[in-house]
């Protein structure tokens, strides 16, 4: 067996297999995604989902699915499975023998005496899906029939039967080229072997996407099939199907598949799976390198990118990619503002903390690069950021005389807890917000470290001491022995939440008492820590929601009221190891090793956006989240660094 493999009993059990999803990306923004049995349960599922240049580079589902039928003695055996409004049809999953994730998603079907293997991969740096069929065994003449289903619609929308779709096609080498609507590119579908194409355009109606139904969204779609391909296949023979935005020489398909598969060498351990998963989040085009926050509803989120960046790059000793991403976002931050661009479920938010997370990412980078390089590239932008915060030119945020930042509006979602309902934050965090002010203090101290200008030093040196004197007085409570989450003029919120961890984890913290830092970790460990990450709210709180499911409103309420976020484990591990040293490594290794189990659920081979606060901590939200994968990689790097130091001491 391979590292991530599921046998017949698991794959044919729909209650199991429909929860398990795979994702493959091409490093240019395109992706392929579905359940492991290729029954699409989301409108975001599809075999070729590409950004279309002519349509504002938005993502569009082109090839939704490809149905296979094995024909022997004029008898068809349908291998596909779809969910319609009233039932599943056909029931091809019953023929599946196994699924394995490596080196690429692979299904093996057994139909009587036929053993057929199906492998898919997305070509790197090209919008093309390849599906390879190998007839491993057959007792008689076998024909393979392939029927494509086309959507040609935005990932956030659904398509329905209409008269505007163009069903005409152009014959190309071993296939066809079709363009359903004006302004779309043509989709070229070809086989590596000469075949017969039967044109039979037809709408299949009432596909039902169960995940969208659960989430309270529209979930019914019609898909157009233009016809189908039929091709004889011999025992031991492989045939490659290609769908791409441009035609290809079909005699090169097998060679292309083989060369691409070599880039996906089999993976046999947890760490290497994390390394592979990390690479899917990068998009490199137009001389920019960006981090895609999540799949299957990708979006560019500045805050998420900056939080994820150190784990996705520096934890893997990839300084160049880290620098490329920082250079890209440096051009996009103006003052302290960066407009997050989210997905369909969330409003765009003018996040107040993205610029501070940017400074933190540069601080991580500085540990691996020369101070000269850091000063040259980022010192000016960091000075611009902290000066903008200090200027008090916006009514959104004010720096008070005590040096702390104060968010002025209770009705704006400006921090990382940014879920909103009807334009109002679910968790109204305003006033003095704990992580905002810890990040602010850290940013000033780092700026003083890299900016040597005398005038700058004279202006900014007194501010950190001022913050130190006021921070503990405002946020700390001796009777509770932990920090408030936020403080307004008339109220202190002492809900047990995780943001206080940054007061213990950041290199520069206004909280100087180590015993207080220990107390913070203790309350987090006692009430928030789970095997999948850290809860956003203590179960002891009456507002706690242990499961993040239901309508979008129900999920948004639960998101920051108890759901588990894996990314918070990274600062927790930083703080724990800083305070406990060598004696803390065993505990952090336990946490890290416990994450491996999550690779086998929800997003196969990756980590989810969030997990339920209640056991068994089921994966929710996006099936693959950049900052979740990044956190695990950072934790592994922290462990390795500690063990390397101890090994060096022993040798001496």
VOKEFI-327795 format. One record per residue (C-alpha): residue in three letters; x, y, z. Coordinates in steps of 0.25 Angstrom, whole numbers, plus 5000, padded with zeros to 4 digits. Example, Ala and Ser with C-alpha at 12.3 -4.5 7.8 and 13.67 -1.06 7.14 Angstrom:
<atoms>
ALA504949825031SER505549965029
</atoms>
This chain:
<atoms>
UNK500050005000UNK500450144998UNK500450245009UNK499050305006UNK498250195000UNK496850155003UNK496250015000UNK494949964994UNK494149965007UNK494550105010UNK494350164995UNK493050094993UNK492450155006UNK491850285001UNK491750335016UNK493350325016UNK493750355002UNK492950474999UNK493550545011UNK494950525005UNK495450614994UNK496750634986UNK497350764980UNK498350784970UNK498850914965UNK499750964953UNK500551074960UNK499851174951UNK498451184958UNK497751064951UNK497350944959UNK496650804958UNK495850764970UNK494750664974UNK494450554984UNK495350434983UNK494250354975UNK494050474965UNK492650504970UNK492550654970UNK491950704983UNK492350854982UNK492150954970UNK493650974972UNK493950834968UNK494450804954UNK495550744946UNK495950874939UNK495751004946UNK496551114940UNK496751264941UNK496251334928UNK497051454924UNK495951504915UNK494951504927UNK495751584937UNK496651454941UNK495451404949UNK495351254951UNK494451174942UNK494051024942UNK494250974928UNK494250824929UNK493350784941UNK493550634939UNK493850524930UNK492950394930UNK493650264927UNK492950144922UNK493550004919UNK492849924908UNK493049774906UNK492149684898UNK491349814895UNK490949824909UNK491349964916UNK491849974930UNK491750114935UNK492850154944UNK492450294948UNK491550344959UNK490750474960UNK489850524971UNK488450574965UNK487350634972UNK486650494975UNK487750394975UNK489150354971UNK489350314956UNK490050234951UNK490650154963UNK492050134957UNK492750144970UNK492350004973UNK493449964963UNK494550034970UNK495549944976UNK496450054982UNK496850194983UNK498350244985UNK498750384985UNK500250374981UNK500950394972UNK499650454967UNK498150424969UNK497950284964UNK496650194964UNK496650044961UNK495349984955UNK494949844955UNK493849804945UNK493649654944UNK494949614937UNK495449754934UNK496449834943UNK496549974939UNK497450084945UNK497150234944UNK498150334948UNK498050494947UNK498950604947UNK499050754944UNK500150794936UNK501050894943UNK501051034938UNK500051004927UNK498550994927UNK498350854924UNK497850724931UNK498350594927UNK497550464930UNK498250334927UNK497550204926UNK498250064927UNK497549934924UNK498349844934UNK497449724931UNK496349684921UNK495849544917UNK495149594904UNK495149714894UNK494949844902UNK494449984897UNK494650104906UNK493550214905UNK493850354910UNK492750464912UNK493150604916UNK492250694924UNK492450844921UNK492150964930UNK492851084925UNK492451174937UNK493051244948UNK493351164960UNK492451234969UNK491251224960UNK490451104954UNK489951084940UNK488651034934UNK488150984921UNK488051094911UNK487951124896UNK489251214896UNK490251104898UNK490951074885UNK490950924882UNK491750934869UNK493150874870UNK494450874861UNK495150744859UNK496550744863UNK497650634864UNK496950514871UNK495950604877UNK495050724877UNK495150874880UNK493950944886UNK493551084891UNK492151084898UNK492151234899UNK492651364893UNK493951424900UNK494351284906UNK495551214900UNK495351084893UNK495450954900UNK496250854893UNK495950704897UNK496850594891UNK497350454892UNK498650394890UNK498050294881UNK497250304869UNK495750294873UNK494350314868UNK493650434873UNK492150434873UNK491450574874UNK490250564882UNK490050694890UNK489050684901UNK488750754914UNK488850664927UNK487950734937UNK487850744952UNK489250714957UNK489250734972UNK490450784980UNK490250734994UNK491350825000UNK490650944995UNK489250895000UNK489850885014UNK490451015013UNK489151085010UNK489551124995UNK488851094982UNK489250954978UNK488550904966UNK489250904952UNK489150864938UNK490350824930UNK490550804915UNK491150684909UNK491550704894UNK491650554891UNK492650444894UNK493950374890UNK494050224887UNK495350154886UNK495850014887UNK496849984898UNK497749854899UNK498249784911UNK499449864916UNK499149984908UNK499050124913UNK498250234907UNK498350384911UNK497250484910UNK497550624910UNK496750754912UNK497450884911UNK497251024906UNK498150994893UNK498250874884UNK499450784886UNK500150684878UNK499550554882UNK500750464880UNK501350544891UNK500350524902UNK500950394907UNK502250454908UNK501650584915UNK500950504925UNK502250424928UNK503050544930UNK502050614939UNK501850484947UNK503350494950UNK503150624957UNK502150554966UNK503050444972UNK502350354982UNK502350414996UNK502450325008UNK502450415021UNK501750525027UNK502750635026UNK502950615011UNK501450615009UNK501450755016UNK502550795007UNK501750754994UNK500550815000UNK501250955002UNK501550964987UNK500150974982UNK499851104989UNK500851184980UNK500451264967UNK501551314959UNK501151404947UNK501351544942UNK502651554950UNK501951544962UNK501951424973UNK500651414981UNK500151324991UNK498751264989UNK498051255002UNK497251135000UNK496551034991UNK495551004985UNK495051144986UNK496451214984UNK496651364988UNK497751454990UNK497751495005UNK498851585010UNK498751545024UNK498651395021UNK499851405012UNK500751475022UNK500451385033UNK500651265024UNK501951315017UNK502951275027UNK502451135028UNK502351115013UNK503651165010UNK504651195021UNK504351065028UNK504750995015UNK506051085014UNK505351145001UNK505851295003UNK505651334989UNK504151304988UNK504051375002UNK504651494996UNK503851494983UNK502551484991UNK503051605000UNK503451684988UNK502051664982UNK501251704994UNK502251824997UNK501651884985UNK500251864989UNK500251915003UNK499952065004UNK500252125018UNK499652025027UNK498451985018UNK498351865009UNK497051825004UNK496851675006UNK496151604994UNK495351494999UNK494351394993UNK492851394990UNK492451375005UNK493251485011UNK493151635008UNK494551705005UNK495051765018UNK496051875020UNK496851795030UNK497651875040UNK498651765043UNK499151715029UNK500251825029UNK500651775043UNK500751635039UNK501551675027UNK502551735037UNK502551605044UNK502851535032UNK504051625028UNK504551595042UNK504551445040UNK505251475027UNK506251555033UNK506751435041UNK507151365028UNK507651485020UNK508651595021UNK508251725029UNK508751805017UNK507751735008UNK506651745018UNK506851895019UNK506951915004UNK505651845001UNK504751865013UNK505251975023UNK504552085015UNK503252015014UNK503251975029UNK503552125033UNK502352165024UNK501452065031UNK501752105045UNK501752255042UNK500352235036UNK499852165049UNK500452285057UNK499952395049UNK498452375053UNK498052425040UNK496852325039UNK495652315048UNK495852155048UNK496952155057UNK497652245067UNK498952235074UNK498752285088UNK499652355097UNK499952225104UNK500552175091UNK499452075089UNK498652065076UNK497152075078UNK496152025068UNK494952135068UNK493852055061UNK493051935068UNK492351905054UNK493651885046UNK494351745045UNK495751795044UNK496551675051UNK496751535047UNK495351495054UNK494651565042UNK493451475040UNK492251565037UNK490651555036UNK489951665029UNK491151755029UNK491351735044UNK492551665051UNK492051535058UNK493151565069UNK493251715071UNK494651735074UNK495051875076UNK495651975085UNK497051925090UNK497151785083UNK498151695089UNK498951645077UNK498851775069UNK499651845080UNK500651725082UNK500851725067UNK500951885067UNK502051875079UNK502751765071UNK502751855058UNK503351975065UNK504451895072UNK504851825059UNK504751965051UNK505752015062UNK506651895059UNK506751925044UNK506552075042UNK507852145048UNK507452285044UNK507652375056UNK506352455054UNK505552325053UNK506252265065UNK505952395074UNK504552395070UNK504252255072UNK505052205083UNK504152255095UNK502952195089UNK503252045092UNK503552075107UNK502152155107UNK501452035102UNK502151945112UNK501652025124UNK500252035119UNK500051895113UNK499951805125UNK499151905133UNK498051905122UNK498051765118UNK498551675130UNK497651625141UNK498251565153UNK497051495158UNK496851425144UNK498351415141UNK498251445126UNK498051555116UNK496751625112UNK496451605097UNK496051745095UNK495751865104UNK494851985101UNK494652105110UNK493552045117UNK493751895116UNK494851785117UNK494551655109UNK495251535117UNK494651425108UNK495751325107UNK496251335093UNK497551305086UNK498051445081UNK498751465094UNK499751355090UNK500551455082UNK500851535095UNK501651405098UNK502151365084UNK502651495077UNK504151535078UNK503851665084UNK502651665094UNK502151775103UNK501851665113UNK503151645121UNK502751555132UNK503151415128UNK502151355139UNK501051435132UNK501451375119UNK501451235125UNK500051265130UNK499551305116UNK500051165111UNK499451095122UNK498051155120UNK498151125105UNK498650985107UNK497550955118UNK496351015110UNK496651035095UNK497750935091UNK497250815083UNK497850705074UNK497550795062UNK497950935066UNK497451035076UNK495951075078UNK495551215076UNK494751215089UNK494651135101UNK493551025103UNK493251085116UNK492751215109UNK491251215107UNK491451265093UNK492351145089UNK491951065077UNK492550935076UNK492250905061UNK492350995049UNK491250945040UNK489950985034UNK489551115027UNK490551225024UNK490051305036UNK490151185045UNK491551155041UNK492051305042UNK491451305056UNK492251175059UNK493551215052UNK494151305063UNK493251245074UNK493951115076UNK494451055063UNK495851005063UNK496951075055UNK498250995052UNK499051125049UNK499051165063UNK499851045067UNK501151115061UNK501151235071UNK500751135082UNK501951045079UNK502851165078UNK502451215091UNK502451085098UNK503851055093UNK504351195097UNK503851175111UNK504151025113UNK505451005104UNK505950865103UNK504850805112UNK503750855103UNK504150785091UNK503450655095UNK502150725096UNK502250805083UNK502650675076UNK501450605081UNK500550725076UNK501250715062UNK501150565061UNK499750565065UNK499350655052UNK499750545043UNK498450475044UNK497750595038UNK498350565025UNK497450455023UNK496150535025UNK495450645017UNK496550695009UNK497450575005UNK498950605008UNK498650745013UNK498050825024UNK496650885025UNK496351035027UNK495750995041UNK495250885050UNK494050865059UNK494350905073UNK493650775078UNK494250635076UNK494550575066UNK494950705061UNK494350685047UNK495050775036UNK494150895031UNK494251005021UNK495351005010UNK495950865008UNK497350925007UNK497851045015UNK499151115013UNK499351155027UNK498951025033UNK500050945024UNK501051065028UNK500851045043UNK501150895042UNK502450925034UNK502851035044UNK502650945056UNK503450835049UNK504550945047UNK504550985061UNK504650845066UNK505850815056UNK506550945061UNK506450905075UNK506950765073UNK508050815064UNK508550905075UNK508450795085UNK509250705076UNK510350805074UNK510450825089UNK510650675091UNK511750665080UNK512450775087
</atoms>
